Amino acid sequence: MASFPEQRLRRLRQTEGLRRLFSETGLHVSDLIYPLFIVPGRNVKSGIESMPGTFRFSSDLVIKEADEILNLGIPAVILFGLPEFKDEIGSSAYSPKGVVQQAVRKLKKSIPELIVITDVCLCQYTDHGHCGTVKDGRVDNDTTLDLLAKTAISHAEAGADIVAPSDMMDGRVGVIRKTLDAIGLYNTIIMSYSAKYASAFYGPFREAAESAPQFGDRRSYQMNPANAREALREIEQDIAEGADVVMVKPALAYLDVIRRARDIFNHPLAAYSVSGEYAMIKAAAKEGWLDERQAVLEMLSAVKRAGADLIVSYHAKEAACWLKRE
């Protein structure tokens, strides 16, 4: 190899044009998915204190928001519901009249080209805040599967393009795929939260979705943050059960897991830049401790560089505006 002074790597970084020409990683608006929180009622738009700039919307107002999102070039949204009532089995999650189901129908009627993804889980809908049914103080994996399948069906029948199980129950992808196919919903895509870690970075989301567990925690079913090889087993299992897209969540603290997954699997790979990542940057930017635009684009580029094809991000709208100016 040539050495200095013949080899001067700074030659490729002298100007913005050169830096752009030789960029190894491309971050595009079309890579982004924007999360939306749906609440009951009409004419509701309420802010989320721990996530400045994000809101909860009633299904009538979410149309305007989604139209703005699509016009920015963001191709997809993912919906999270806050129900009118909660019970021990999360029955609002799979009600045809549920807040997510209503929002999906309105979005697909008004903006059919928008890709609508729905989060499939019970935690927002159960009075105990866990992601499945509870027996003897523990989350019961197998009795939860039927309820998750019912939820996925209700979303798909409402018109969702993609259903995204986020509960981390074993076997749920296979049950959802089999159930969807049995009623002719062969084209509904499953994007599985395959490697979802029991992370401290979910705190603001639990305020936004009112989904904090009322006892214990979720460490018995969400992944141990210390484990990476286990994540690959989870992803492999979900692919075998029929997942069309797999996801690692959170993104920033698990770039190594995203990289390992990309190196091993050829499936489309998503990563979720979670509420805590968003809140940290917002808080630091407010204090003037960092430049928000530079920090966000650097972070999202790191997730792409690690190997993600798609990124769920609360910064998606702002990132779309910044990317269009570049």
Secondary structure, DSSP 8 states (H G I E B T S, - for coil): ---TTT--GGGGGSSHHHHHHT-S----GGGEEEEEEEESSSS-EEE-TTSTT-EEEETTTHHHHHHHHHHTT--EEEEEE--S--BTT-GGGG-TTSHHHHHHHHHHHH-TTSEEEEEE-STTTBTT--SS-EETTEE-HHHHHHHHHHHHHHHHHHT-SEEEE-S--TTHHHHHHHHHHHTT-TT-EEEEEEEEB--GGGHHHHHHTT---SSS-STTTSB-TT-SHHHHHHHHHHHHHT-SEEEEESSGGGHHHHHHHHHH--S-EEEEE-HHHHHHHHHHHHTTSS-HHHHHHHHHHHHHHHT-SEEEETTHHHHHHHHHH-
